[in-house]
Amino acid sequence: MTSDPGLRFRVVDAFADLAEALALAGPLVIGVDDLQWADPSSLLTLGAVARRMAGLPTALIGCLRPLPNSGDLDRLTGVLEAAGARRIWLGPLAAGAVRDLVADAVAAEPGPGLLAQAAGAGGNPLFVTELVGALVQEGTVQVAGGRAEVAHATLPPTLRLTILRRLSFLPDATLQALRAASVLGSSFSLTDLATITGGSALELSVALAGAVRAGVVADDGTRLRFGHDLIRDAVYQDLPGAVRLGLHREAGQRLAAAGAPPAPRCRVTPRRSGGSPRPPTRRWRPRRMWPRACWPGPLA
């Protein structure tokens, strides 16, 4: 829309006139998706339409995510709520709904492995469909006897890029904290994150506040966790391999120095080349469900 104030007013007024005329002729439904990306002029237009539609057989439905946010969007939601609008928070899909969504996507009964992969989306329908679509496109899904199964479990690069694009609106400090947290696994404590980054818990809580509001990270009371395993995997795999190794080693060393107990799932591996057996050392290998590093000792 034009930046000229006078012309912009006429455009907004013309759109509101059109909506009013349609509503007078019969029931009208106006639906707008992804309001968080709407420009100020579009939000201004929707506000004008909402005020004009009072008392008319009209439904205005707007869908948006918690972040990114803006003052213009806050003003619009305030106008809508003052006019009697209801805010409805959509939760994740239930396991049965995810199963049906996967079955529709592959046109077959999904096997346990495929469903386990889809479960990593945390009930997010977009991530479920993107994941299954990417697996089908890459030929990872195999159908035999009416059942669809995955040959091997990997995060498709296309899905990883989709997730990263959806995180790109977060501030750099938040993204840096998420990258460090991904080394700790799907769930982590703020204390451990502060230990491995060298930052304060207060600074990290501020950095992660936006991620919590956006549903990227959830607060379980004692620990924080990524909202979906796919988000953690995308952030983690976006780190170069050499960087991941360095972060793992440094995290293990810092946690050990802080006196944190080793993870219960660490493996004891005695080994020494050309000589007596090496004393048992704990090795830290990154796994989705491992809560923290194992130390000391070399990385595999």
PyMOL commands that set and color helices and strands:
alter all, ss='L'
color gray80, all
select helices_A, chain A and resi 5-25+35-37+40-52+71-82+95-106+112-119+125-137+157-167+172-184+190-197+201-213+229-237+241-257
alter helices_A, ss='H'
color red, helices_A
select strands_A, chain A and resi 28-32+58-62+109-110+141-144+147-150+187-188+217-219+224-226+267-268+282-283
alter strands_A, ss='S'
color yellow, strands_A
deselect
rebuild
show_as cartoon
